Amino acid sequence: MRVAVVGAGPSGLYATDALAAAGHSVDVIDRLPVPFGLVRYGVAPDHHSIRSVRNTLEKVFLEPNVRLLAGVEVGVDVSVQELLDAYDAVVLTYGASRDRSLDIPGEELPGSIAATDLVAWYCGHPGADRERIEAALAAATSVVVVGVGNVAVDVTRILVAPDARLAETDMPQHVLDALAGSSISEVHVLGRRSPAHATWTTKELRELGEFDGVDVIVDPDALEMEASSAAHIESDRVVARNVEIIREWSSRDAHAAPKSIRLHFRARPVEIVGTDRVELVKVERTTVDESGAAVGTGETVDIAAQLIVRSVGYRGTPIDDVPFDPRRNVIPNDQGRVLPDAGVPIKGLYVAGWIKRGPSGIIGTNKKDAAATVASLLLDLADEPVKGGNGIIDLLAAKGIQPIGFDGWKRIDAAEQALGASRGRDRTTLHSIEALNSAAKS
């Protein structure tokens, strides 16, 4: 069979690997000129070991029956129906790239941004809104980060990290310059429930307390646990370790360091206030009920801030002519088989990764998820006649579209390494579509 996999991130490449290992040919299609998706544009640049996963993922393209077709946007350059006509099966693995909103007054003010947008900017995503992000950073001395997951931790760490740490990353130079010139001196992190209900992992949390010149401040009252929080600590060793780290921070004396991170628990934003831009965030104190839900108390405090970053989750987006669940923001499916409203799977159409199950798990979680989808695909199509043909290569040529293949990616890779070497770094990310396309064709 020849299968189209839409999305060159971890889910797509794990699915591709499973299909290629079973002897089938795979075209990996991605709208960007480069592969690796979340690994390149979602993992914080200072987390070198996690980002190095792309070295393993890249080996998938060395298989003789795998092709990369980058710079091709499904739904714009080619439709899902055209893919279904050209391939024996199509696997959608394009992820969940948009943010969830807070749905509070003032969220539209300048200085109110999504973590997804900030992460895209500091990772060098071609679609990042440089002007808006850099203007927001330049105007801020105090920041509120809403959320207590790993993305919130990443954002907080990047905003206060020493320049020397960031200089060792592959961040674009304009990102390094903007962060080095930032006047941000304090970051307030808000969690609507107790520390026991935060979803960060221990390694990422611990890093916040390891910077010289940065105090981590926690009110000792935050460690008073309701019954549901105490039970959560008792039942989960990772949660227990995380709470102990926070407990240790709460016992520290503040050293009046130049920068500070203040962790606020049982706190949720209810209004963003400002005239022409963000000036303060109104925060309501909460309690945690027996079920573990946050319940507002009506008591509010104001936090002066010029920038608020919402990090309350990612969400998937629909694609033309494919069923979509707007409540869960995923493509409805049964073990990877795409389901329309009628409940009968669409022949040849499958889904894997975050757009299948929602934004959960770590990068490795996608391997098992992709394998399950591929198992469904192979079972369904085992006795089906093979279509043959060359996929969408001829169709793209007729439309005047020249995709970037693996050789093109290797030229981009070499150009980024050369640019980094010219600045004493291992790599510098090329951040514009023009630069990426030029490098791919050089």
KOLMIRO-130654 format. One record per residue (C-alpha): residue number from 1; residue in one letter; x, y, z. Coordinates in steps of 0.02 Angstrom, whole numbers, plus 50000, padded with zeros to 5 digits. Layout:
BEGIN
+------+------+-------+-------+-------+
! resi ! resn !     X !     Y !     Z !
+------+------+-------+-------+-------+
!  NUM !    a !     X !     Y !     Z !
...
+------+------+-------+-------+-------+
! end
This chain:
BEGIN
+------+------+-------+-------+-------+
! resi ! resn !     X !     Y !     Z !
+------+------+-------+-------+-------+
!    1 !    m ! 50000 ! 50000 ! 50000 !
!    2 !    r ! 50045 ! 50183 ! 49986 !
!    3 !    v ! 49987 ! 50284 ! 50136 !
!    4 !    a ! 49983 ! 50473 ! 50164 !
!    5 !    v ! 50025 ! 50532 ! 50339 !
!    6 !    v ! 49974 ! 50714 ! 50368 !
!    7 !    g ! 50090 ! 50791 ! 50496 !
!    8 !    a ! 50277 ! 50764 ! 50519 !
!    9 !    g ! 50278 ! 50777 ! 50708 !
!   10 !    p ! 50309 ! 50633 ! 50829 !
!   11 !    s ! 50138 ! 50552 ! 50802 !
!   12 !    g ! 50155 ! 50558 ! 50614 !
!   13 !    l ! 50331 ! 50490 ! 50613 !
!   14 !    y ! 50291 ! 50351 ! 50737 !
!   15 !    a ! 50146 ! 50300 ! 50624 !
!   16 !    t ! 50260 ! 50311 ! 50473 !
!   17 !    d ! 50389 ! 50201 ! 50557 !
!   18 !    a ! 50259 ! 50068 ! 50596 !
!   19 !    l ! 50191 ! 50070 ! 50419 !
!   20 !    a ! 50363 ! 50064 ! 50339 !
!   21 !    a ! 50413 ! 49920 ! 50452 !
!   22 !    a ! 50261 ! 49826 ! 50388 !
!   23 !    g ! 50325 ! 49849 ! 50210 !
!   24 !    h ! 50213 ! 49990 ! 50151 !
!   25 !    s ! 50260 ! 50153 ! 50065 !
!   26 !    v ! 50225 ! 50316 ! 50155 !
!   27 !    d ! 50218 ! 50498 ! 50101 !
!   28 !    v ! 50236 ! 50614 ! 50252 !
!   29 !    i ! 50150 ! 50779 ! 50214 !
!   30 !    d ! 50175 ! 50936 ! 50318 !
!   31 !    r ! 50123 ! 51116 ! 50287 !
!   32 !    l ! 50289 ! 51184 ! 50352 !
!   33 !    p ! 50453 ! 51168 ! 50255 !
!   34 !    v ! 50529 ! 51066 ! 50397 !
!   35 !    p ! 50481 ! 50906 ! 50491 !
!   36 !    f ! 50468 ! 50864 ! 50677 !
!   37 !    g ! 50320 ! 50971 ! 50729 !
!   38 !    l ! 50307 ! 50987 ! 50917 !
!   39 !    v ! 50486 ! 50929 ! 50945 !
!   40 !    r ! 50551 ! 51077 ! 50845 !
!   41 !    y ! 50418 ! 51206 ! 50885 !
!   42 !    g ! 50347 ! 51156 ! 51054 !
!   43 !    v ! 50487 ! 51087 ! 51163 !
!   44 !    a ! 50582 ! 51227 ! 51251 !
!   45 !    p ! 50749 ! 51260 ! 51164 !
!   46 !    d ! 50847 ! 51244 ! 51327 !
!   47 !    h ! 50787 ! 51064 ! 51349 !
!   48 !    h ! 50921 ! 50991 ! 51237 !
!   49 !    s ! 50894 ! 50808 ! 51282 !
!   50 !    i ! 50709 ! 50811 ! 51238 !
!   51 !    r ! 50738 ! 50906 ! 51077 !
!   52 !    s ! 50869 ! 50778 ! 51027 !
!   53 !    v ! 50725 ! 50656 ! 50998 !
!   54 !    r ! 50718 ! 50728 ! 50823 !
!   55 !    n ! 50883 ! 50640 ! 50786 !
!   56 !    t ! 50793 ! 50476 ! 50814 !
!   57 !    l ! 50637 ! 50530 ! 50720 !
!   58 !    e ! 50743 ! 50585 ! 50572 !
!   59 !    k ! 50799 ! 50405 ! 50543 !
!   60 !    v ! 50623 ! 50365 ! 50484 !
!   61 !    f ! 50660 ! 50463 ! 50325 !
!   62 !    l ! 50808 ! 50351 ! 50286 !
!   63 !    e ! 50689 ! 50208 ! 50248 !
!   64 !    p ! 50682 ! 50184 ! 50059 !
!   65 !    n ! 50492 ! 50175 ! 50059 !
!   66 !    v ! 50467 ! 50341 ! 50151 !
!   67 !    r ! 50458 ! 50513 ! 50068 !
!   68 !    l ! 50444 ! 50686 ! 50146 !
!   69 !    l ! 50328 ! 50808 ! 50058 !
!   70 !    a ! 50352 ! 50966 ! 50160 !
!   71 !    g ! 50280 ! 51137 ! 50121 !
!   72 !    v ! 50114 ! 51061 ! 50068 !
!   73 !    e ! 49958 ! 51114 ! 50164 !
!   74 !    v ! 49814 ! 50992 ! 50167 !
!   75 !    g ! 49651 ! 51088 ! 50152 !
!   76 !    v ! 49736 ! 51223 ! 50048 !
!   77 !    d ! 49856 ! 51146 ! 49922 !
!   78 !    v ! 49770 ! 50977 ! 49919 !
!   79 !    s ! 49606 ! 50916 ! 49992 !
!   80 !    v ! 49578 ! 50765 ! 50104 !
!   81 !    q ! 49468 ! 50691 ! 49967 !
!   82 !    e ! 49611 ! 50708 ! 49841 !
!   83 !    l ! 49722 ! 50615 ! 49965 !
!   84 !    l ! 49592 ! 50477 ! 49985 !
!   85 !    d ! 49582 ! 50463 ! 49795 !
!   86 !    a ! 49771 ! 50448 ! 49777 !
!   87 !    y ! 49816 ! 50336 ! 49925 !
!   88 !    d ! 49759 ! 50173 ! 49998 !
!   89 !    a ! 49743 ! 50258 ! 50167 !
!   90 !    v ! 49765 ! 50429 ! 50248 !
!   91 !    v ! 49819 ! 50456 ! 50428 !
!   92 !    l ! 49788 ! 50630 ! 50501 !
!   93 !    t ! 49916 ! 50673 ! 50637 !
!   94 !    y ! 49919 ! 50863 ! 50629 !
!   95 !    g ! 49906 ! 50889 ! 50817 !
!   96 !    a ! 49825 ! 51022 ! 50925 !
!   97 !    s ! 49909 ! 51187 ! 50891 !
!   98 !    r ! 49791 ! 51319 ! 50957 !
!   99 !    d ! 49764 ! 51384 ! 51133 !
!  100 !    r ! 49615 ! 51380 ! 51250 !
!  101 !    s ! 49549 ! 51548 ! 51306 !
!  102 !    l ! 49513 ! 51606 ! 51483 !
!  103 !    d ! 49345 ! 51682 ! 51435 !
!  104 !    i ! 49365 ! 51830 ! 51553 !
!  105 !    p ! 49344 ! 52018 ! 51525 !
!  106 !    g ! 49497 ! 52106 ! 51458 !
!  107 !    e ! 49573 ! 51954 ! 51376 !
!  108 !    e ! 49582 ! 52046 ! 51210 !
!  109 !    l ! 49694 ! 52186 ! 51277 !
!  110 !    p ! 49870 ! 52208 ! 51208 !
!  111 !    g ! 49986 ! 52118 ! 51327 !
!  112 !    s ! 49869 ! 51968 ! 51342 !
!  113 !    i ! 49942 ! 51824 ! 51243 !
!  114 !    a ! 49930 ! 51635 ! 51229 !
!  115 !    a ! 50073 ! 51524 ! 51285 !
!  116 !    t ! 50058 ! 51437 ! 51116 !
!  117 !    d ! 50103 ! 51601 ! 51030 !
!  118 !    l ! 50247 ! 51640 ! 51149 !
!  119 !    v ! 50317 ! 51464 ! 51130 !
!  120 !    a ! 50304 ! 51475 ! 50941 !
!  121 !    w ! 50400 ! 51639 ! 50946 !
!  122 !    y ! 50545 ! 51581 ! 51054 !
!  123 !    c ! 50558 ! 51416 ! 50957 !
!  124 !    g ! 50569 ! 51509 ! 50791 !
!  125 !    h ! 50404 ! 51453 ! 50713 !
!  126 !    p ! 50378 ! 51537 ! 50542 !
!  127 !    g ! 50200 ! 51585 ! 50591 !
!  128 !    a ! 50248 ! 51674 ! 50753 !
!  129 !    d ! 50184 ! 51852 ! 50770 !
!  130 !    r ! 50351 ! 51936 ! 50807 !
!  131 !    e ! 50287 ! 52112 ! 50817 !
!  132 !    r ! 50149 ! 52075 ! 50943 !
!  133 !    i ! 50254 ! 51961 ! 51054 !
!  134 !    e ! 50407 ! 52073 ! 51057 !
!  135 !    a ! 50302 ! 52228 ! 51092 !
!  136 !    a ! 50219 ! 52138 ! 51238 !
!  137 !    l ! 50387 ! 52084 ! 51311 !
!  138 !    a ! 50465 ! 52254 ! 51290 !
!  139 !    a ! 50326 ! 52338 ! 51391 !
!  140 !    a ! 50328 ! 52217 ! 51538 !
!  141 !    t ! 50416 ! 52213 ! 51705 !
!  142 !    s ! 50288 ! 52100 ! 51791 !
!  143 !    v ! 50207 ! 51948 ! 51710 !
!  144 !    v ! 50062 ! 51834 ! 51758 !
!  145 !    v ! 50069 ! 51656 ! 51691 !
!  146 !    v ! 49905 ! 51563 ! 51707 !
!  147 !    g ! 49926 ! 51375 ! 51722 !
!  148 !    v ! 50028 ! 51247 ! 51817 !
!  149 !    g ! 50080 ! 51124 ! 51683 !
!  150 !    n ! 50247 ! 51099 ! 51596 !
!  151 !    v ! 50213 ! 51232 ! 51464 !
!  152 !    a ! 50181 ! 51361 ! 51601 !
!  153 !    v ! 50344 ! 51307 ! 51683 !
!  154 !    d ! 50437 ! 51322 ! 51518 !
!  155 !    v ! 50369 ! 51496 ! 51486 !
!  156 !    t ! 50413 ! 51552 ! 51663 !
!  157 !    r ! 50588 ! 51481 ! 51651 !
!  158 !    i ! 50624 ! 51560 ! 51482 !
!  159 !    l ! 50566 ! 51732 ! 51542 !
!  160 !    v ! 50688 ! 51733 ! 51691 !
!  161 !    a ! 50829 ! 51621 ! 51630 !
!  162 !    p ! 51007 ! 51691 ! 51626 !
!  163 !    d ! 51065 ! 51749 ! 51456 !
!  164 !    a ! 51208 ! 51624 ! 51460 !
!  165 !    r ! 51086 ! 51478 ! 51471 !
!  166 !    l ! 50984 ! 51539 ! 51324 !
!  167 !    a ! 51139 ! 51576 ! 51221 !
!  168 !    e ! 51175 ! 51389 ! 51217 !
!  169 !    t ! 51011 ! 51354 ! 51128 !
!  170 !    d ! 50960 ! 51360 ! 50945 !
!  171 !    m ! 50843 ! 51509 ! 50972 !
!  172 !    p ! 50839 ! 51635 ! 50829 !
!  173 !    q ! 50951 ! 51784 ! 50863 !
!  174 !    h ! 50805 ! 51906 ! 50872 !
!  175 !    v ! 50731 ! 51801 ! 51013 !
!  176 !    l ! 50893 ! 51804 ! 51111 !
!  177 !    d ! 50907 ! 51991 ! 51085 !
!  178 !    a ! 50729 ! 52024 ! 51144 !
!  179 !    l ! 50747 ! 51916 ! 51299 !
!  180 !    a ! 50917 ! 51992 ! 51341 !
!  181 !    g ! 50842 ! 52166 ! 51329 !
!  182 !    s ! 50688 ! 52122 ! 51432 !
!  183 !    s ! 50653 ! 52214 ! 51596 !
!  184 !    i ! 50546 ! 52074 ! 51668 !
!  185 !    s ! 50590 ! 52055 ! 51852 !
!  186 !    e ! 50445 ! 51952 ! 51922 !
!  187 !    v ! 50332 ! 51814 ! 51859 !
!  188 !    h ! 50174 ! 51765 ! 51952 !
!  189 !    v ! 50114 ! 51588 ! 51915 !
!  190 !    l ! 49930 ! 51553 ! 51952 !
!  191 !    g ! 49855 ! 51382 ! 51989 !
!  192 !    r ! 49668 ! 51374 ! 52022 !
!  193 !    r ! 49685 ! 51226 ! 52142 !
!  194 !    s ! 49814 ! 51165 ! 52269 !
!  195 !    p ! 49994 ! 51115 ! 52230 !
!  196 !    a ! 49936 ! 50934 ! 52232 !
!  197 !    h ! 49833 ! 50963 ! 52075 !
!  198 !    a ! 49971 ! 51041 ! 51969 !
!  199 !    t ! 50020 ! 50939 ! 51816 !
!  200 !    w ! 50203 ! 50986 ! 51797 !
!  201 !    t ! 50336 ! 50852 ! 51804 !
!  202 !    t ! 50469 ! 50851 ! 51940 !
!  203 !    k ! 50620 ! 50889 ! 51831 !
!  204 !    e ! 50538 ! 51040 ! 51750 !
!  205 !    l ! 50474 ! 51106 ! 51916 !
!  206 !    r ! 50640 ! 51087 ! 52006 !
!  207 !    e ! 50730 ! 51188 ! 51872 !
!  208 !    l ! 50637 ! 51345 ! 51925 !
!  209 !    g ! 50733 ! 51348 ! 52089 !
!  210 !    e ! 50906 ! 51321 ! 52015 !
!  211 !    f ! 50945 ! 51492 ! 51943 !
!  212 !    d ! 51062 ! 51612 ! 52030 !
!  213 !    g ! 50981 ! 51782 ! 52049 !
!  214 !    v ! 50803 ! 51715 ! 52047 !
!  215 !    d ! 50701 ! 51689 ! 52207 !
!  216 !    v ! 50556 ! 51566 ! 52206 !
!  217 !    i ! 50426 ! 51627 ! 52330 !
!  218 !    v ! 50281 ! 51523 ! 52396 !
!  219 !    d ! 50160 ! 51571 ! 52535 !
!  220 !    p ! 50169 ! 51433 ! 52668 !
!  221 !    d ! 49978 ! 51437 ! 52676 !
!  222 !    a ! 49977 ! 51357 ! 52504 !
!  223 !    l ! 50037 ! 51195 ! 52583 !
!  224 !    e ! 49881 ! 51173 ! 52689 !
!  225 !    m ! 49793 ! 51029 ! 52602 !
!  226 !    e ! 49609 ! 50990 ! 52590 !
!  227 !    a ! 49555 ! 50807 ! 52599 !
!  228 !    s ! 49553 ! 50784 ! 52410 !
!  229 !    s ! 49726 ! 50861 ! 52393 !
!  230 !    a ! 49798 ! 50755 ! 52533 !
!  231 !    a ! 49726 ! 50599 ! 52452 !
!  232 !    h ! 49805 ! 50648 ! 52287 !
!  233 !    i ! 49976 ! 50664 ! 52370 !
!  234 !    e ! 49954 ! 50498 ! 52456 !
!  235 !    s ! 49911 ! 50406 ! 52295 !
!  236 !    d ! 50040 ! 50481 ! 52176 !
!  237 !    r ! 50227 ! 50481 ! 52208 !
!  238 !    v ! 50263 ! 50612 ! 52075 !
!  239 !    v ! 50137 ! 50731 ! 52155 !
!  240 !    a ! 50214 ! 50697 ! 52326 !
!  241 !    r ! 50388 ! 50740 ! 52261 !
!  242 !    n ! 50324 ! 50899 ! 52180 !
!  243 !    v ! 50237 ! 50955 ! 52338 !
!  244 !    e ! 50397 ! 50926 ! 52438 !
!  245 !    i ! 50494 ! 51039 ! 52317 !
!  246 !    i ! 50363 ! 51175 ! 52340 !
!  247 !    r ! 50364 ! 51148 ! 52528 !
!  248 !    e ! 50552 ! 51175 ! 52531 !
!  249 !    w ! 50534 ! 51335 ! 52430 !
!  250 !    s ! 50402 ! 51398 ! 52550 !
!  251 !    s ! 50526 ! 51384 ! 52694 !
!  252 !    r ! 50662 ! 51485 ! 52609 !
!  253 !    d ! 50701 ! 51663 ! 52656 !
!  254 !    a ! 50684 ! 51783 ! 52511 !
!  255 !    h ! 50854 ! 51851 ! 52465 !
!  256 !    a ! 50795 ! 52005 ! 52370 !
!  257 !    a ! 50864 ! 51931 ! 52209 !
!  258 !    p ! 50850 ! 52037 ! 52051 !
!  259 !    k ! 50713 ! 51923 ! 51987 !
!  260 !    s ! 50576 ! 51822 ! 52070 !
!  261 !    i ! 50449 ! 51686 ! 52031 !
!  262 !    r ! 50295 ! 51689 ! 52143 !
!  263 !    l ! 50185 ! 51535 ! 52145 !
!  264 !    h ! 50002 ! 51568 ! 52187 !
!  265 !    f ! 49887 ! 51423 ! 52221 !
!  266 !    r ! 49697 ! 51420 ! 52240 !
!  267 !    a ! 49696 ! 51573 ! 52128 !
!  268 !    r ! 49613 ! 51605 ! 51961 !
!  269 !    p ! 49604 ! 51761 ! 51852 !
!  270 !    v ! 49431 ! 51836 ! 51835 !
!  271 !    e ! 49470 ! 51999 ! 51745 !
!  272 !    i ! 49612 ! 52082 ! 51651 !
!  273 !    v ! 49610 ! 52270 ! 51680 !
!  274 !    g ! 49688 ! 52408 ! 51576 !
!  275 !    t ! 49651 ! 52557 ! 51466 !
!  276 !    d ! 49758 ! 52532 ! 51311 !
!  277 !    r ! 49847 ! 52375 ! 51370 !
!  278 !    v ! 49860 ! 52256 ! 51518 !
!  279 !    e ! 49890 ! 52346 ! 51682 !
!  280 !    l ! 49833 ! 52224 ! 51815 !
!  281 !    v ! 49752 ! 52054 ! 51837 !
!  282 !    k ! 49608 ! 52031 ! 51957 !
!  283 !    v ! 49627 ! 51862 ! 52042 !
!  284 !    e ! 49494 ! 51769 ! 52140 !
!  285 !    r ! 49541 ! 51655 ! 52283 !
!  286 !    t ! 49468 ! 51480 ! 52272 !
!  287 !    t ! 49444 ! 51328 ! 52379 !
!  288 !    v ! 49452 ! 51146 ! 52325 !
!  289 !    d ! 49297 ! 51042 ! 52358 !
!  290 !    e ! 49288 ! 50856 ! 52397 !
!  291 !    s ! 49287 ! 50811 ! 52212 !
!  292 !    g ! 49445 ! 50912 ! 52180 !
!  293 !    a ! 49356 ! 51053 ! 52087 !
!  294 !    a ! 49402 ! 51236 ! 52113 !
!  295 !    v ! 49263 ! 51340 ! 52189 !
!  296 !    g ! 49270 ! 51530 ! 52193 !
!  297 !    t ! 49259 ! 51619 ! 52361 !
!  298 !    g ! 49219 ! 51793 ! 52294 !
!  299 !    e ! 49376 ! 51864 ! 52377 !
!  300 !    t ! 49490 ! 51949 ! 52252 !
!  301 !    v ! 49665 ! 52023 ! 52248 !
!  302 !    d ! 49748 ! 52129 ! 52114 !
!  303 !    i ! 49916 ! 52086 ! 52037 !
!  304 !    a ! 50000 ! 52227 ! 51943 !
!  305 !    a ! 50063 ! 52160 ! 51777 !
!  306 !    q ! 50091 ! 52219 ! 51600 !
!  307 !    l ! 50089 ! 52047 ! 51522 !
!  308 !    i ! 49977 ! 51895 ! 51552 !
!  309 !    v ! 50014 ! 51728 ! 51470 !
!  310 !    r ! 49875 ! 51599 ! 51470 !
!  311 !    s ! 49938 ! 51420 ! 51475 !
!  312 !    v ! 49778 ! 51323 ! 51504 !
!  313 !    g ! 49792 ! 51194 ! 51368 !
!  314 !    y ! 49802 ! 51162 ! 51181 !
!  315 !    r ! 49656 ! 51122 ! 51068 !
!  316 !    g ! 49638 ! 51042 ! 50899 !
!  317 !    t ! 49561 ! 51127 ! 50748 !
!  318 !    p ! 49451 ! 51056 ! 50609 !
!  319 !    i ! 49502 ! 51019 ! 50433 !
!  320 !    d ! 49385 ! 51031 ! 50283 !
!  321 !    d ! 49274 ! 50880 ! 50247 !
!  322 !    v ! 49328 ! 50785 ! 50403 !
!  323 !    p ! 49212 ! 50756 ! 50554 !
!  324 !    f ! 49258 ! 50860 ! 50707 !
!  325 !    d ! 49200 ! 50863 ! 50888 !
!  326 !    p ! 49195 ! 51048 ! 50937 !
!  327 !    r ! 49169 ! 51007 ! 51120 !
!  328 !    r ! 49324 ! 50900 ! 51140 !
!  329 !    n ! 49418 ! 50982 ! 50994 !
!  330 !    v ! 49467 ! 50815 ! 50919 !
!  331 !    i ! 49422 ! 50711 ! 50766 !
!  332 !    p ! 49295 ! 50580 ! 50826 !
!  333 !    n ! 49362 ! 50405 ! 50803 !
!  334 !    d ! 49354 ! 50224 ! 50855 !
!  335 !    q ! 49530 ! 50157 ! 50886 !
!  336 !    g ! 49595 ! 50279 ! 50756 !
!  337 !    r ! 49457 ! 50252 ! 50628 !
!  338 !    v ! 49377 ! 50420 ! 50586 !
!  339 !    l ! 49191 ! 50421 ! 50626 !
!  340 !    p ! 49060 ! 50536 ! 50548 !
!  341 !    d ! 48896 ! 50574 ! 50637 !
!  342 !    a ! 48821 ! 50414 ! 50569 !
!  343 !    g ! 48949 ! 50314 ! 50665 !
!  344 !    v ! 49013 ! 50211 ! 50517 !
!  345 !    p ! 49202 ! 50235 ! 50493 !
!  346 !    i ! 49257 ! 50327 ! 50336 !
!  347 !    k ! 49349 ! 50200 ! 50230 !
!  348 !    g ! 49535 ! 50232 ! 50223 !
!  349 !    l ! 49536 ! 50381 ! 50342 !
!  350 !    y ! 49625 ! 50370 ! 50510 !
!  351 !    v ! 49689 ! 50484 ! 50648 !
!  352 !    a ! 49828 ! 50479 ! 50778 !
!  353 !    g ! 49907 ! 50590 ! 50909 !
!  354 !    w ! 49834 ! 50743 ! 50994 !
!  355 !    i ! 49702 ! 50771 ! 50860 !
!  356 !    k ! 49643 ! 50594 ! 50900 !
!  357 !    r ! 49643 ! 50596 ! 51090 !
!  358 !    g ! 49672 ! 50776 ! 51145 !
!  359 !    p ! 49832 ! 50859 ! 51211 !
!  360 !    s ! 49889 ! 50732 ! 51339 !
!  361 !    g ! 50043 ! 50630 ! 51379 !
!  362 !    i ! 50226 ! 50653 ! 51335 !
!  363 !    i ! 50313 ! 50633 ! 51167 !
!  364 !    g ! 50334 ! 50447 ! 51196 !
!  365 !    t ! 50147 ! 50425 ! 51226 !
!  366 !    n ! 50121 ! 50456 ! 51041 !
!  367 !    k ! 50218 ! 50300 ! 50993 !
!  368 !    k ! 50093 ! 50181 ! 51073 !
!  369 !    d ! 49948 ! 50287 ! 51010 !
!  370 !    a ! 50013 ! 50286 ! 50831 !
!  371 !    a ! 50044 ! 50098 ! 50837 !
!  372 !    a ! 49863 ! 50070 ! 50890 !
!  373 !    t ! 49799 ! 50171 ! 50742 !
!  374 !    v ! 49914 ! 50081 ! 50620 !
!  375 !    a ! 49854 ! 49914 ! 50688 !
!  376 !    s ! 49674 ! 49966 ! 50648 !
!  377 !    l ! 49727 ! 50021 ! 50473 !
!  378 !    l ! 49820 ! 49860 ! 50433 !
!  379 !    l ! 49676 ! 49754 ! 50497 !
!  380 !    d ! 49547 ! 49849 ! 50394 !
!  381 !    l ! 49643 ! 49851 ! 50231 !
!  382 !    a ! 49730 ! 49682 ! 50236 !
!  383 !    d ! 49622 ! 49610 ! 50096 !
!  384 !    e ! 49589 ! 49769 ! 49998 !
!  385 !    p ! 49662 ! 49790 ! 49822 !
!  386 !    v ! 49809 ! 49909 ! 49811 !
!  387 !    k ! 49780 ! 50070 ! 49712 !
!  388 !    g ! 49959 ! 50091 ! 49650 !
!  389 !    g ! 50017 ! 50255 ! 49576 !
!  390 !    n ! 50135 ! 50388 ! 49640 !
!  391 !    g ! 50029 ! 50473 ! 49771 !
!  392 !    i ! 50002 ! 50659 ! 49744 !
!  393 !    i ! 50168 ! 50699 ! 49659 !
!  394 !    d ! 50088 ! 50724 ! 49487 !
!  395 !    l ! 49939 ! 50817 ! 49562 !
!  396 !    l ! 50056 ! 50940 ! 49651 !
!  397 !    a ! 50158 ! 50964 ! 49493 !
!  398 !    a ! 50000 ! 51006 ! 49396 !
!  399 !    k ! 49960 ! 51138 ! 49528 !
!  400 !    g ! 50136 ! 51210 ! 49517 !
!  401 !    i ! 50181 ! 51153 ! 49693 !
!  402 !    q ! 50355 ! 51084 ! 49724 !
!  403 !    p ! 50366 ! 50999 ! 49894 !
!  404 !    i ! 50524 ! 50997 ! 49997 !
!  405 !    g ! 50593 ! 50823 ! 50016 !
!  406 !    f ! 50715 ! 50749 ! 50141 !
!  407 !    d ! 50864 ! 50816 ! 50042 !
!  408 !    g ! 50789 ! 50989 ! 50058 !
!  409 !    w ! 50773 ! 50967 ! 50246 !
!  410 !    k ! 50956 ! 50913 ! 50257 !
!  411 !    r ! 51006 ! 51074 ! 50167 !
!  412 !    i ! 50904 ! 51174 ! 50293 !
!  413 !    d ! 50986 ! 51076 ! 50432 !
!  414 !    a ! 51159 ! 51116 ! 50363 !
!  415 !    a ! 51116 ! 51300 ! 50343 !
!  416 !    e ! 51057 ! 51312 ! 50524 !
!  417 !    q ! 51215 ! 51230 ! 50587 !
!  418 !    a ! 51322 ! 51346 ! 50481 !
!  419 !    l ! 51228 ! 51499 ! 50545 !
!  420 !    g ! 51251 ! 51439 ! 50724 !
!  421 !    a ! 51437 ! 51408 ! 50698 !
!  422 !    s ! 51457 ! 51586 ! 50636 !
!  423 !    r ! 51393 ! 51644 ! 50806 !
!  424 !    g ! 51485 ! 51518 ! 50913 !
!  425 !    r ! 51333 ! 51405 ! 50935 !
!  426 !    d ! 51289 ! 51230 ! 50877 !
!  427 !    r ! 51138 ! 51290 ! 50780 !
!  428 !    t ! 51029 ! 51443 ! 50750 !
!  429 !    t ! 50850 ! 51412 ! 50694 !
!  430 !    l ! 50797 ! 51488 ! 50529 !
!  431 !    h ! 50631 ! 51567 ! 50572 !
!  432 !    s ! 50553 ! 51632 ! 50411 !
!  433 !    i ! 50470 ! 51536 ! 50271 !
!  434 !    e ! 50578 ! 51630 ! 50146 !
!  435 !    a ! 50740 ! 51582 ! 50232 !
!  436 !    l ! 50687 ! 51401 ! 50252 !
!  437 !    n ! 50633 ! 51385 ! 50070 !
!  438 !    s ! 50791 ! 51469 ! 50010 !
!  439 !    a ! 50900 ! 51353 ! 50111 !
!  440 !    a ! 50803 ! 51200 ! 50052 !
!  441 !    k ! 50832 ! 51246 ! 49870 !
!  442 !    s ! 51010 ! 51311 ! 49884 !
+------+------+-------+-------+-------+
! end
